[in-house]
Amino acid sequence: MAASSSTALDWHTARAVAATSCAPLAPIDARLSETNGCVLVTPLVALADVPAFAAAAMDGYAVNGPGPWLIGEEVNLAGGTNPDELGPGQASAIATGALIPPGATAVMRDEDAVIEGALHGMRLFTRDALTGLADESSPALPPGTNIRPHGEECRIGDVLIEPGLVVTPAMLGLAAATGYDTLAVIPPPSVAVLVMGDELLDRGLPRPGRPRDALGPLLPGWLAALGARAHPPIRVPDSIDGLLAEIADANVDVIVTTGSTARGPVDHLHAALDRMGARWIVDGVSVRPGHPMLLAQLPDGRPLVGLPGNPLAAASGVVTLVAPLIAAMRGLSSPPLGGIALLAEDITAHPHDVRLVPVRIEIGEIATMARPLTQTSPAMLRGLALSDGFAVIEPGGGQRGSSVEVLANPTYV
C-alpha cells in the first residue's frame, strides 16, 4: 500500500510511534574499551576505595612535623608498596600518586622547598615567600597538606553513576579507577543501509541521467551520531527480487533503505514488504519534505525504515523516524525536539503538514534566532550542509519573530 493522505500519520504522532515501536536491545557485558557511547544497564558501584591508599597529590617531600627536616635517601615513587617510616623532623622525596610513608603528616611541594647541605646529610627548609630563601624556622605544614586521603573520592559500595546514562570517556576512566574491567551495557544497534537507484553513481562526476549517491556518504555518520553502528552502504538493484535478497541477507538490528518509497515504476519497497508479510507501523507522514517515509516490522521482529530517495527528504526521515527508533533500541527516551528560537525571517507554512526547514542558530544577547537557509528543496543538501537543525513549522505558523522548536541535526559532541 503506497503512502497517501489517508494513511499518513501526523508528524508528532509518527515520532511517538517510532519511539515505542521497539524494545531496548538485550544487555551485554563488554570490555571497557568497547563501551564508549553505549548505555549503562546497571549502576556503577565502586568496587574499591579510591584512592585505595593515602597518596601524594604533588611531587615534593613527605615530612613529619615541623622542620627543618633531615632528608632520607629513600625516594617514594608511584607503585612503591613499603616506604620507610618517617620520624619527627624527617623527610623523604615523593612523587605524585606515591604511597604516603608512615609518620608523614604532609607533603611539601617541590617549588616550596629549599635544600641545603648539612653535616649529616641534606636538610629541607620551607622557602620564604618574600625572599625566596630558606626559612630557618620552617614551621609544620597543616596536617594533610597535599595528601589525597584514603577513600577521598569514593568508598566500596558507593553508587557512582545511575543506570540509563550514555557511557562517556570520563565514565570509563572512573570505572577503571574503581576496578572495573567490563560493564553491563546496551550495545549500539547495528544498521544496514540499503541504497536503491540503478541510476546513482558512487564515484566521479554526475552526468545527465546519472546523479551521485549523496545518502550513502551522509547516513553512516548521522547514524553513528545517533548512537548506532552503521555498516558500509550496500547498493541494491532496482528489482523486487534483488531488494528481497538484500533484506534477507542483512544480519543487523535495523535496516534503513533509501528510495523506492513512492509510486514510481521501479519503486518496489512496498511490494517487497507486503510479500514478506511485514507489519506496517508508519506508511507516510504528514511532513514536508519526506512525506512518503515509512516504518515496518519484518516477520522476525526487526524494524525497517524506508527513507525517500531525495536527500533532504531522507534527512527529514532520519530525524522523524530513525532518531526516536534508535533511541528506543538503546534504552533511551525519545530525543527532545530541541531548543526554542525566534524565526529571523518569514517561512511559508504548509496548509496541512508540518514543514521541517533547515536553519542556522544565532545566539544573541537578547534572543536565540533561527535563520532559514536557501537551497532547501527536497532534492537539495546545500542548505542542510550549513544548518544546525530543522525548524519545526506547524501548519499556519512560520511568521517572523514567532517561537519555533528546533530539532538538532545528529552530530558528535
Stockholm file with secondary structure:
# STOCKHOLM 1.0

chainA/1-413         MAASSSTALDWHTARAVAATSCAPLAPIDARLSETNGCVLVTPLVALADVPAFAAAAMDGYAVNGPGPWLIGEEVNLAGGTNPDELGPGQASAIATGALIPPGATAVMRDEDAVIEGALHGMRLFTRDALTGLADESSPALPPGTNIRPHGEECRIGDVLIEPGLVVTPAMLGLAAATGYDTLAVIPPPSVAVLVMGDELLDRGLPRPGRPRDALGPLLPGWLAALGARAHPPIRVPDSIDGLLAEIADANVDVIVTTGSTARGPVDHLHAALDRMGARWIVDGVSVRPGHPMLLAQLPDGRPLVGLPGNPLAAASGVVTLVAPLIAAMRGLSSPPLGGIALLAEDITAHPHDVRLVPVRIEIGEIATMARPLTQTSPAMLRGLALSDGFAVIEPGGGQRGSSVEVLANPTYV
#=GR chainA/1-413 SS CCCCTTTCEEHHHHHHHHHTSSCCCCCEEEEGGGCTTSEECSCEECSSCBSSSCEESSSEEEECSSSSEEEEEEEECTTCCCCCCCCTTEEEEECTTCBCCTTCCEEEEGGGEEEEEETTEEEEEEECTTTCSEESSCCCCCTTTTEECTTSSBCTTCEEECTTSBCCHHHHHHHHHTTCSEEEEECCCEEEEEEECTTCBSSSCCBTTBCBCCHHHHHHHHHHHTTCEECCCEEECSSHHHHHHHHHHCCSSEEEEESCCSSCTTCCHHHHHHHHTCEEEEECEEEESCTTCEEEECTTSCEEEEECSSHHHHHHHIIIIIHHHHHHHTTCCCCCCCCEEEESSCCCCCSSSEEEEEEEEEECSSCEEEEECSCCSTTCCHHHHTCSEEEEECTTCCCTTCEEEEEECCCCC
#=GC SS_cons         CCCCTTTCEEHHHHHHHHHTSSCCCCCEEEEGGGCTTSEECSCEECSSCBSSSCEESSSEEEECSSSSEEEEEEEECTTCCCCCCCCTTEEEEECTTCBCCTTCCEEEEGGGEEEEEETTEEEEEEECTTTCSEESSCCCCCTTTTEECTTSSBCTTCEEECTTSBCCHHHHHHHHHTTCSEEEEECCCEEEEEEECTTCBSSSCCBTTBCBCCHHHHHHHHHHHTTCEECCCEEECSSHHHHHHHHHHCCSSEEEEESCCSSCTTCCHHHHHHHHTCEEEEECEEEESCTTCEEEECTTSCEEEEECSSHHHHHHHIIIIIHHHHHHHTTCCCCCCCCEEEESSCCCCCSSSEEEEEEEEEECSSCEEEEECSCCSTTCCHHHHTCSEEEEECTTCCCTTCEEEEEECCCCC
//
